[in-house]
Amino acid sequence: LAWPFTYKYYKPVVDYINNIHFVSLDAKEENNHGALDPLVFLHGDACKKISVKVTEELLGEKYTKEDKFEIAFLESLDAVMSEREKGKKVGLLNVFERLLDSTDEMISTRANLALRKIKNSQMELVFSHGKNSAVDMDARITVLGVTGLNLPKADEKITSDHKESLIIMYALGEFCREFGERDRTQETIIFVDEAWFFNKTEIGASILMSMKRVGRSQNNFLGLITQSISDVETEDDSTAFGTIFAFREPTETDKVLKYFKLPVEETTQAWYDNMTKGQCIMRDPFGRTARITVDFQLPEVTVLFDTVETKMKNTKVVA
Protein backbone atom coordinates (compact mmCIF):
# COMPACT_ATOMS: atom_id res chain seq x y z
CA LEU A 1 0.00 0.00 0.00
CA ALA A 2 1.23 3.46 -0.87
CA TRP A 3 1.51 5.97 1.94
CA PRO A 4 -0.59 7.83 2.89
CA PHE A 5 -3.55 5.46 2.61
CA THR A 6 -6.98 5.30 4.18
CA TYR A 7 -8.93 2.33 5.55
CA LYS A 8 -12.41 1.61 4.25
CA TYR A 9 -13.42 0.79 7.83
CA TYR A 10 -12.43 2.21 11.20
CA LYS A 11 -8.85 1.03 11.88
CA PRO A 12 -9.35 -0.08 15.55
CA VAL A 13 -12.37 -2.17 14.46
CA VAL A 14 -10.30 -3.79 11.70
CA ASP A 15 -7.53 -4.59 14.22
CA TYR A 16 -10.06 -6.13 16.61
CA ILE A 17 -11.55 -8.34 13.90
CA ASN A 18 -8.07 -9.48 12.85
CA ASN A 19 -7.55 -10.78 16.40
CA ILE A 20 -10.56 -13.09 16.13
CA HIS A 21 -9.77 -16.72 15.29
CA PHE A 22 -12.12 -17.63 12.43
CA VAL A 23 -12.46 -21.33 11.60
CA SER A 24 -14.61 -22.56 8.72
CA LEU A 25 -14.92 -26.32 9.14
CA ASP A 26 -15.17 -27.28 5.50
CA ALA A 27 -13.84 -30.80 4.87
CA LYS A 28 -12.95 -29.84 1.29
CA GLU A 29 -10.08 -27.80 2.72
CA GLU A 30 -7.26 -30.18 3.62
CA ASN A 31 -5.91 -27.94 6.37
CA ASN A 32 -9.21 -28.48 8.24
CA HIS A 33 -8.75 -32.26 8.40
CA GLY A 34 -8.54 -33.35 12.02
CA ALA A 35 -9.76 -30.04 13.44
CA LEU A 36 -12.24 -32.03 15.57
CA ASP A 37 -10.16 -35.19 16.00
CA PRO A 38 -10.45 -36.30 19.67
CA LEU A 39 -6.82 -37.47 19.59
CA VAL A 40 -5.76 -33.93 18.72
CA PHE A 41 -7.74 -31.74 21.14
CA LEU A 42 -8.74 -34.12 23.98
CA HIS A 43 -6.86 -36.16 26.59
CA GLY A 44 -7.53 -39.12 28.88
CA ASP A 45 -11.04 -40.44 29.48
CA ALA A 46 -12.68 -37.64 27.45
CA CYS A 47 -10.57 -38.56 24.42
CA LYS A 48 -11.38 -42.25 24.75
CA LYS A 49 -15.08 -41.70 25.30
CA ILE A 50 -15.66 -39.55 22.22
CA SER A 51 -13.34 -41.71 20.06
CA VAL A 52 -15.50 -44.73 20.86
CA LYS A 53 -18.70 -42.74 20.30
CA VAL A 54 -17.78 -41.54 16.79
CA THR A 55 -16.52 -45.01 15.85
CA GLU A 56 -19.80 -46.59 17.01
CA GLU A 57 -21.66 -44.10 14.83
CA LEU A 58 -19.34 -44.81 11.90
CA LEU A 59 -19.55 -48.63 11.95
CA GLY A 60 -22.83 -49.28 13.75
CA GLU A 61 -23.34 -52.99 14.48
CA LYS A 62 -20.03 -53.79 12.84
CA TYR A 63 -18.43 -52.18 15.92
CA THR A 64 -20.69 -53.47 18.69
CA LYS A 65 -21.76 -56.90 17.36
CA GLU A 66 -18.33 -58.56 17.64
CA ASP A 67 -16.55 -58.29 20.99
CA LYS A 68 -13.36 -59.29 19.24
CA PHE A 69 -13.34 -56.18 17.05
CA GLU A 70 -14.32 -53.87 19.91
CA ILE A 71 -11.48 -55.23 22.06
CA ALA A 72 -9.01 -54.84 19.19
CA PHE A 73 -10.14 -51.27 18.58
CA LEU A 74 -9.79 -50.30 22.26
CA GLU A 75 -6.32 -51.85 22.44
CA SER A 76 -5.26 -49.98 19.31
CA LEU A 77 -6.77 -46.76 20.66
CA ASP A 78 -4.84 -47.13 23.94
CA ALA A 79 -1.61 -47.70 22.01
CA VAL A 80 -2.11 -44.62 19.81
CA MET A 81 -3.11 -42.48 22.81
CA SER A 82 0.12 -43.56 24.50
CA GLU A 83 2.09 -42.49 21.42
CA ARG A 84 0.32 -39.15 21.49
CA GLU A 85 1.25 -38.57 25.16
CA LYS A 86 4.89 -39.13 24.20
CA GLY A 87 4.69 -36.25 21.73
CA LYS A 88 3.94 -38.07 18.48
CA LYS A 89 1.42 -36.51 16.10
CA VAL A 90 -1.33 -39.09 15.66
CA GLY A 91 -5.06 -39.22 15.09
CA LEU A 92 -7.96 -41.63 14.81
CA LEU A 93 -6.87 -42.79 11.35
CA ASN A 94 -3.76 -44.25 12.98
CA VAL A 95 -5.97 -46.42 15.18
CA PHE A 96 -7.62 -48.05 12.17
CA GLU A 97 -4.36 -48.33 10.26
CA ARG A 98 -2.89 -50.40 13.11
CA LEU A 99 -5.92 -52.71 12.86
CA LEU A 100 -5.21 -53.25 9.16
CA ASP A 101 -2.16 -55.29 10.18
CA SER A 102 -4.26 -57.69 12.27
CA THR A 103 -3.92 -61.38 11.41
CA ASP A 104 -7.67 -61.71 12.02
CA GLU A 105 -9.36 -61.13 8.65
CA MET A 106 -12.58 -59.85 10.22
CA ILE A 107 -10.71 -57.13 12.17
CA SER A 108 -8.58 -55.99 9.22
CA THR A 109 -11.61 -55.99 6.88
CA ARG A 110 -13.66 -53.78 9.20
CA ALA A 111 -10.75 -51.42 9.69
CA ASN A 112 -10.43 -51.18 5.92
CA LEU A 113 -14.17 -50.50 5.66
CA ALA A 114 -13.88 -47.66 8.18
CA LEU A 115 -10.98 -46.06 6.30
CA ARG A 116 -12.88 -46.25 3.01
CA LYS A 117 -15.98 -44.68 4.57
CA ILE A 118 -13.91 -41.80 5.95
CA LYS A 119 -11.90 -41.01 2.82
CA ASN A 120 -13.09 -37.92 0.90
CA SER A 121 -15.99 -37.31 3.28
CA GLN A 122 -16.92 -34.74 5.92
CA MET A 123 -15.68 -37.21 8.52
CA GLU A 124 -12.11 -36.21 7.69
CA LEU A 125 -12.75 -33.33 10.09
CA VAL A 126 -12.87 -35.93 12.90
CA PHE A 127 -10.69 -38.79 11.64
CA SER A 128 -7.14 -37.74 10.75
CA HIS A 129 -3.44 -38.47 11.19
CA GLY A 130 -3.14 -35.57 13.64
CA LYS A 131 -0.89 -33.54 11.35
CA ASN A 132 -3.01 -30.39 11.49
CA SER A 133 -3.78 -28.32 14.55
CA ALA A 134 -7.14 -28.74 16.23
CA VAL A 135 -9.52 -25.90 16.89
CA ASP A 136 -7.63 -23.49 19.16
CA MET A 137 -9.07 -23.46 22.70
CA ASP A 138 -6.69 -20.75 23.87
CA ALA A 139 -7.63 -18.06 21.36
CA ARG A 140 -9.44 -15.20 23.10
CA ILE A 141 -12.29 -15.28 20.58
CA THR A 142 -12.97 -18.16 18.21
CA VAL A 143 -15.72 -18.20 15.58
CA LEU A 144 -16.54 -21.72 14.38
CA GLY A 145 -18.56 -22.26 11.24
CA VAL A 146 -19.60 -25.74 10.07
CA THR A 147 -20.81 -26.30 6.52
CA GLY A 148 -22.75 -29.08 4.85
CA LEU A 149 -24.37 -30.78 7.87
CA ASN A 150 -27.50 -32.83 7.14
CA LEU A 151 -29.13 -33.88 10.40
CA PRO A 152 -32.12 -36.27 10.54
CA LYS A 153 -35.44 -35.27 12.03
CA ALA A 154 -36.68 -37.19 15.06
CA ASP A 155 -38.91 -39.55 13.03
CA GLU A 156 -36.67 -39.77 9.96
CA LYS A 157 -34.72 -42.87 8.92
CA ILE A 158 -30.99 -42.24 9.39
CA THR A 159 -28.99 -42.31 6.15
CA SER A 160 -25.23 -42.43 5.60
CA ASP A 161 -25.23 -38.63 5.12
CA HIS A 162 -26.99 -38.24 8.44
CA LYS A 163 -24.38 -40.42 10.15
CA GLU A 164 -21.54 -38.24 8.85
CA SER A 165 -23.24 -35.13 10.23
CA LEU A 166 -23.98 -36.79 13.58
CA ILE A 167 -20.32 -37.77 13.95
CA ILE A 168 -19.29 -34.14 13.44
CA MET A 169 -21.97 -33.01 15.91
CA TYR A 170 -20.62 -35.38 18.57
CA ALA A 171 -17.10 -34.03 18.14
CA LEU A 172 -18.25 -30.39 17.98
CA GLY A 173 -20.38 -30.79 21.11
CA GLU A 174 -17.45 -32.37 22.95
CA PHE A 175 -15.23 -29.47 21.90
CA CYS A 176 -17.73 -26.99 23.35
CA ARG A 177 -18.06 -29.00 26.58
CA GLU A 178 -14.28 -29.25 26.97
CA PHE A 179 -13.85 -25.55 26.28
CA GLY A 180 -16.43 -24.65 28.92
CA GLU A 181 -15.28 -26.88 31.76
CA ARG A 182 -11.49 -27.18 31.48
CA ASP A 183 -10.74 -24.22 33.80
CA ARG A 184 -13.31 -23.26 36.42
CA THR A 185 -11.32 -20.16 37.40
CA GLN A 186 -11.57 -18.77 33.86
CA GLU A 187 -14.86 -17.20 32.81
CA THR A 188 -15.89 -18.44 29.37
CA ILE A 189 -18.89 -17.95 27.12
CA ILE A 190 -20.24 -19.97 24.21
CA PHE A 191 -22.69 -18.46 21.73
CA VAL A 192 -24.63 -20.93 19.59
CA ASP A 193 -26.11 -19.26 16.52
CA GLU A 194 -29.03 -20.98 14.76
CA ALA A 195 -29.58 -23.02 17.94
CA TRP A 196 -32.62 -24.75 16.39
CA PHE A 197 -30.07 -26.91 14.58
CA PHE A 198 -29.15 -28.67 17.83
CA ASN A 199 -32.74 -29.29 18.87
CA LYS A 200 -33.50 -30.86 15.49
CA THR A 201 -32.40 -34.27 16.81
CA GLU A 202 -32.35 -36.06 20.16
CA ILE A 203 -28.56 -36.22 19.91
CA GLY A 204 -28.25 -32.48 19.31
CA ALA A 205 -30.64 -31.72 22.17
CA SER A 206 -28.62 -33.92 24.55
CA ILE A 207 -25.41 -32.13 23.51
CA LEU A 208 -27.06 -28.78 24.19
CA MET A 209 -28.27 -30.01 27.58
CA SER A 210 -24.76 -31.11 28.59
CA MET A 211 -23.43 -27.68 27.60
CA LYS A 212 -26.03 -26.01 29.84
CA ARG A 213 -24.99 -28.15 32.81
CA VAL A 214 -21.33 -27.33 32.24
CA GLY A 215 -22.26 -23.67 32.59
CA ARG A 216 -23.77 -24.05 36.06
CA SER A 217 -20.78 -25.84 37.53
CA GLN A 218 -17.79 -24.54 35.59
CA ASN A 219 -18.29 -20.76 35.34
CA ASN A 220 -19.26 -20.96 31.68
CA PHE A 221 -22.03 -18.93 30.07
CA LEU A 222 -24.16 -20.26 27.23
CA GLY A 223 -25.96 -17.96 24.81
CA LEU A 224 -28.50 -19.44 22.39
CA ILE A 225 -29.40 -17.37 19.33
CA THR A 226 -32.42 -18.53 17.38
CA GLN A 227 -35.46 -17.31 15.46
CA SER A 228 -38.18 -19.02 17.47
CA ILE A 229 -38.99 -19.10 21.16
CA SER A 230 -39.90 -22.78 20.66
CA ASP A 231 -36.23 -23.60 20.10
CA VAL A 232 -35.37 -22.92 23.76
CA GLU A 233 -38.29 -24.88 25.22
CA THR A 234 -37.82 -28.51 26.18
CA GLU A 235 -40.06 -30.64 28.37
CA ASP A 236 -37.22 -32.25 30.31
CA ASP A 237 -35.16 -29.11 30.82
CA SER A 238 -34.94 -27.85 34.39
CA THR A 239 -31.83 -25.82 33.52
CA ALA A 240 -33.55 -22.46 33.08
CA PHE A 241 -31.86 -19.56 31.33
CA GLY A 242 -30.89 -16.58 33.46
CA THR A 243 -31.52 -13.78 30.98
CA ILE A 244 -33.75 -13.84 27.90
CA PHE A 245 -34.10 -11.30 25.10
CA ALA A 246 -37.05 -11.72 22.72
CA PHE A 247 -37.20 -9.45 19.70
CA ARG A 248 -40.38 -9.02 17.70
CA GLU A 249 -41.51 -12.04 15.70
CA PRO A 250 -45.05 -11.34 14.39
CA THR A 251 -46.00 -15.03 14.09
CA GLU A 252 -45.10 -15.87 17.69
CA THR A 253 -46.71 -13.14 19.75
CA ASP A 254 -48.75 -15.45 21.98
CA LYS A 255 -45.93 -17.99 22.31
CA VAL A 256 -43.51 -15.32 23.52
CA LEU A 257 -45.99 -13.89 26.02
CA LYS A 258 -46.68 -17.36 27.44
CA TYR A 259 -42.96 -18.10 27.70
CA PHE A 260 -42.46 -14.88 29.66
CA LYS A 261 -45.48 -15.81 31.82
CA LEU A 262 -47.36 -12.70 30.70
CA PRO A 263 -51.15 -12.62 30.21
CA VAL A 264 -52.20 -13.18 26.60
CA GLU A 265 -54.64 -10.35 25.99
CA GLU A 266 -55.08 -7.41 23.63
CA THR A 267 -53.04 -5.01 25.76
CA THR A 268 -49.97 -7.25 26.05
CA GLN A 269 -50.27 -8.38 22.43
CA ALA A 270 -50.18 -4.77 21.26
CA TRP A 271 -47.36 -4.03 23.73
CA TYR A 272 -45.28 -6.74 22.06
CA ASP A 273 -46.36 -6.23 18.45
CA ASN A 274 -45.70 -2.48 18.29
CA MET A 275 -42.02 -2.82 19.15
CA THR A 276 -39.65 -1.25 16.62
CA LYS A 277 -36.15 -2.31 15.56
CA GLY A 278 -33.77 -2.35 18.50
CA GLN A 279 -36.54 -3.04 21.01
CA CYS A 280 -37.13 -6.34 22.77
CA ILE A 281 -38.63 -7.93 25.85
CA MET A 282 -36.05 -8.84 28.48
CA ARG A 283 -36.29 -11.07 31.54
CA ASP A 284 -33.41 -10.90 33.99
CA PRO A 285 -32.15 -13.61 36.42
CA PHE A 286 -34.49 -12.25 39.12
CA GLY A 287 -37.57 -12.80 36.97
CA ARG A 288 -38.16 -9.11 36.24
CA THR A 289 -39.64 -8.54 32.77
CA ALA A 290 -39.66 -5.28 30.82
CA ARG A 291 -39.46 -3.90 27.32
CA ILE A 292 -36.11 -2.33 26.59
CA THR A 293 -34.47 -0.39 23.76
CA VAL A 294 -30.96 -1.29 22.66
CA ASP A 295 -29.08 1.85 21.60
CA PHE A 296 -25.99 1.10 19.56
CA GLN A 297 -23.32 3.73 20.18
CA LEU A 298 -20.69 2.80 17.59
CA PRO A 299 -21.50 3.87 13.99
CA GLU A 300 -18.05 2.54 13.01
CA VAL A 301 -19.35 -0.98 13.71
CA THR A 302 -22.84 -0.43 12.30
CA VAL A 303 -21.47 -0.19 8.74
CA LEU A 304 -20.23 -3.79 9.03
CA PHE A 305 -23.84 -5.01 9.03
CA ASP A 306 -24.35 -3.68 5.50
CA THR A 307 -23.67 -7.02 3.83
CA VAL A 308 -25.94 -6.77 0.78
CA GLU A 309 -23.91 -6.51 -2.40
CA THR A 310 -25.66 -5.23 -5.53
CA LYS A 311 -24.80 -3.58 -8.83
CA MET A 312 -28.16 -1.82 -8.94
CA LYS A 313 -27.94 1.96 -8.97
CA ASN A 314 -30.48 4.61 -8.18
CA THR A 315 -32.06 5.94 -11.33
CA LYS A 316 -34.16 9.04 -11.83
CA VAL A 317 -37.35 8.52 -13.76
CA VAL A 318 -38.71 11.55 -15.55
CA ALA A 319 -42.38 11.35 -16.45
C-alpha positions in Angstrom: 0.0 0.0 0.0 1.2 3.5 -0.9 1.5 6.0 1.9 -0.6 7.8 2.9 -3.6 5.5 2.6 -7.0 5.3 4.2 -8.9 2.3 5.6 -12.4 1.6 4.2 -13.4 0.8 7.8 -12.4 2.2 11.2 -8.8 1.0 11.9 -9.4 -0.1 15.6 -12.4 -2.2 14.5 -10.3 -3.8 11.7 -7.5 -4.6 14.2 -10.1 -6.1 16.6 -11.5 -8.3 13.9 -8.1 -9.5 12.8 -7.5 -10.8 16.4 -10.6 -13.1 16.1 -9.8 -16.7 15.3 -12.1 -17.6 12.4 -12.5 -21.3 11.6 -14.6 -22.6 8.7 -14.9 -26.3 9.1 -15.2 -27.3 5.5 -13.8 -30.8 4.9 -12.9 -29.8 1.3 -10.1 -27.8 2.7 -7.3 -30.2 3.6 -5.9 -27.9 6.4 -9.2 -28.5 8.2 -8.8 -32.3 8.4 -8.5 -33.3 12.0 -9.8 -30.0 13.4 -12.2 -32.0 15.6 -10.2 -35.2 16.0 -10.4 -36.3 19.7 -6.8 -37.5 19.6 -5.8 -33.9 18.7 -7.7 -31.7 21.1 -8.7 -34.1 24.0 -6.9 -36.2 26.6 -7.5 -39.1 28.9 -11.0 -40.4 29.5 -12.7 -37.6 27.5 -10.6 -38.6 24.4 -11.4 -42.3 24.7 -15.1 -41.7 25.3 -15.7 -39.6 22.2 -13.3 -41.7 20.1 -15.5 -44.7 20.9 -18.7 -42.7 20.3 -17.8 -41.5 16.8 -16.5 -45.0 15.8 -19.8 -46.6 17.0 -21.7 -44.1 14.8 -19.3 -44.8 11.9 -19.6 -48.6 12.0 -22.8 -49.3 13.8 -23.3 -53.0 14.5 -20.0 -53.8 12.8 -18.4 -52.2 15.9 -20.7 -53.5 18.7 -21.8 -56.9 17.4 -18.3 -58.6 17.6 -16.6 -58.3 21.0 -13.4 -59.3 19.2 -13.3 -56.2 17.0 -14.3 -53.9 19.9 -11.5 -55.2 22.1 -9.0 -54.8 19.2 -10.1 -51.3 18.6 -9.8 -50.3 22.3 -6.3 -51.9 22.4 -5.3 -50.0 19.3 -6.8 -46.8 20.7 -4.8 -47.1 23.9 -1.6 -47.7 22.0 -2.1 -44.6 19.8 -3.1 -42.5 22.8 0.1 -43.6 24.5 2.1 -42.5 21.4 0.3 -39.1 21.5 1.2 -38.6 25.2 4.9 -39.1 24.2 4.7 -36.2 21.7 3.9 -38.1 18.5 1.4 -36.5 16.1 -1.3 -39.1 15.7 -5.1 -39.2 15.1 -8.0 -41.6 14.8 -6.9 -42.8 11.4 -3.8 -44.3 13.0 -6.0 -46.4 15.2 -7.6 -48.0 12.2 -4.4 -48.3 10.3 -2.9 -50.4 13.1 -5.9 -52.7 12.9 -5.2 -53.2 9.2 -2.2 -55.3 10.2 -4.3 -57.7 12.3 -3.9 -61.4 11.4 -7.7 -61.7 12.0 -9.4 -61.1 8.6 -12.6 -59.8 10.2 -10.7 -57.1 12.2 -8.6 -56.0 9.2 -11.6 -56.0 6.9 -13.7 -53.8 9.2 -10.7 -51.4 9.7 -10.4 -51.2 5.9 -14.2 -50.5 5.7 -13.9 -47.7 8.2 -11.0 -46.1 6.3 -12.9 -46.3 3.0 -16.0 -44.7 4.6 -13.9 -41.8 6.0 -11.9 -41.0 2.8 -13.1 -37.9 0.9 -16.0 -37.3 3.3 -16.9 -34.7 5.9 -15.7 -37.2 8.5 -12.1 -36.2 7.7 -12.8 -33.3 10.1 -12.9 -35.9 12.9 -10.7 -38.8 11.6 -7.1 -37.7 10.7 -3.4 -38.5 11.2 -3.1 -35.6 13.6 -0.9 -33.5 11.4 -3.0 -30.4 11.5 -3.8 -28.3 14.5 -7.1 -28.7 16.2 -9.5 -25.9 16.9 -7.6 -23.5 19.2 -9.1 -23.5 22.7 -6.7 -20.8 23.9 -7.6 -18.1 21.4 -9.4 -15.2 23.1 -12.3 -15.3 20.6 -13.0 -18.2 18.2 -15.7 -18.2 15.6 -16.5 -21.7 14.4 -18.6 -22.3 11.2 -19.6 -25.7 10.1 -20.8 -26.3 6.5 -22.7 -29.1 4.9 -24.4 -30.8 7.9 -27.5 -32.8 7.1 -29.1 -33.9 10.4 -32.1 -36.3 10.5 -35.4 -35.3 12.0 -36.7 -37.2 15.1 -38.9 -39.5 13.0 -36.7 -39.8 10.0 -34.7 -42.9 8.9 -31.0 -42.2 9.4 -29.0 -42.3 6.2 -25.2 -42.4 5.6 -25.2 -38.6 5.1 -27.0 -38.2 8.4 -24.4 -40.4 10.2 -21.5 -38.2 8.9 -23.2 -35.1 10.2 -24.0 -36.8 13.6 -20.3 -37.8 14.0 -19.3 -34.1 13.4 -22.0 -33.0 15.9 -20.6 -35.4 18.6 -17.1 -34.0 18.1 -18.2 -30.4 18.0 -20.4 -30.8 21.1 -17.4 -32.4 22.9 -15.2 -29.5 21.9 -17.7 -27.0 23.4 -18.1 -29.0 26.6 -14.3 -29.3 27.0 -13.9 -25.6 26.3 -16.4 -24.7 28.9 -15.3 -26.9 31.8 -11.5 -27.2 31.5 -10.7 -24.2 33.8 -13.3 -23.3 36.4 -11.3 -20.2 37.4 -11.6 -18.8 33.9 -14.9 -17.2 32.8 -15.9 -18.4 29.4 -18.9 -17.9 27.1 -20.2 -20.0 24.2 -22.7 -18.5 21.7 -24.6 -20.9 19.6 -26.1 -19.3 16.5 -29.0 -21.0 14.8 -29.6 -23.0 17.9 -32.6 -24.7 16.4 -30.1 -26.9 14.6 -29.2 -28.7 17.8 -32.7 -29.3 18.9 -33.5 -30.9 15.5 -32.4 -34.3 16.8 -32.4 -36.1 20.2 -28.6 -36.2 19.9 -28.2 -32.5 19.3 -30.6 -31.7 22.2 -28.6 -33.9 24.5 -25.4 -32.1 23.5 -27.1 -28.8 24.2 -28.3 -30.0 27.6 -24.8 -31.1 28.6 -23.4 -27.7 27.6 -26.0 -26.0 29.8 -25.0 -28.2 32.8 -21.3 -27.3 32.2 -22.3 -23.7 32.6 -23.8 -24.1 36.1 -20.8 -25.8 37.5 -17.8 -24.5 35.6 -18.3 -20.8 35.3 -19.3 -21.0 31.7 -22.0 -18.9 30.1 -24.2 -20.3 27.2 -26.0 -18.0 24.8 -28.5 -19.4 22.4 -29.4 -17.4 19.3 -32.4 -18.5 17.4 -35.5 -17.3 15.5 -38.2 -19.0 17.5 -39.0 -19.1 21.2 -39.9 -22.8 20.7 -36.2 -23.6 20.1 -35.4 -22.9 23.8 -38.3 -24.9 25.2 -37.8 -28.5 26.2 -40.1 -30.6 28.4 -37.2 -32.2 30.3 -35.2 -29.1 30.8 -34.9 -27.8 34.4 -31.8 -25.8 33.5 -33.5 -22.5 33.1 -31.9 -19.6 31.3 -30.9 -16.6 33.5 -31.5 -13.8 31.0 -33.7 -13.8 27.9 -34.1 -11.3 25.1 -37.1 -11.7 22.7 -37.2 -9.4 19.7 -40.4 -9.0 17.7 -41.5 -12.0 15.7 -45.1 -11.3 14.4 -46.0 -15.0 14.1 -45.1 -15.9 17.7 -46.7 -13.1 19.8 -48.7 -15.4 22.0 -45.9 -18.0 22.3 -43.5 -15.3 23.5 -46.0 -13.9 26.0 -46.7 -17.4 27.4 -43.0 -18.1 27.7 -42.5 -14.9 29.7 -45.5 -15.8 31.8 -47.4 -12.7 30.7 -51.1 -12.6 30.2 -52.2 -13.2 26.6 -54.6 -10.4 26.0 -55.1 -7.4 23.6 -53.0 -5.0 25.8 -50.0 -7.2 26.0 -50.3 -8.4 22.4 -50.2 -4.8 21.3 -47.4 -4.0 23.7 -45.3 -6.7 22.1 -46.4 -6.2 18.5 -45.7 -2.5 18.3 -42.0 -2.8 19.2 -39.6 -1.3 16.6 -36.2 -2.3 15.6 -33.8 -2.3 18.5 -36.5 -3.0 21.0 -37.1 -6.3 22.8 -38.6 -7.9 25.9 -36.1 -8.8 28.5 -36.3 -11.1 31.5 -33.4 -10.9 34.0 -32.2 -13.6 36.4 -34.5 -12.3 39.1 -37.6 -12.8 37.0 -38.2 -9.1 36.2 -39.6 -8.5 32.8 -39.7 -5.3 30.8 -39.5 -3.9 27.3 -36.1 -2.3 26.6 -34.5 -0.4 23.8 -31.0 -1.3 22.7 -29.1 1.9 21.6 -26.0 1.1 19.6 -23.3 3.7 20.2 -20.7 2.8 17.6 -21.5 3.9 14.0 -18.1 2.5 13.0 -19.3 -1.0 13.7 -22.8 -0.4 12.3 -21.5 -0.2 8.7 -20.2 -3.8 9.0 -23.8 -5.0 9.0 -24.3 -3.7 5.5 -23.7 -7.0 3.8 -25.9 -6.8 0.8 -23.9 -6.5 -2.4 -25.7 -5.2 -5.5 -24.8 -3.6 -8.8 -28.2 -1.8 -8.9 -27.9 2.0 -9.0 -30.5 4.6 -8.2 -32.1 5.9 -11.3 -34.2 9.0 -11.8 -37.4 8.5 -13.8 -38.7 11.6 -15.5 -42.4 11.3 -16.5 
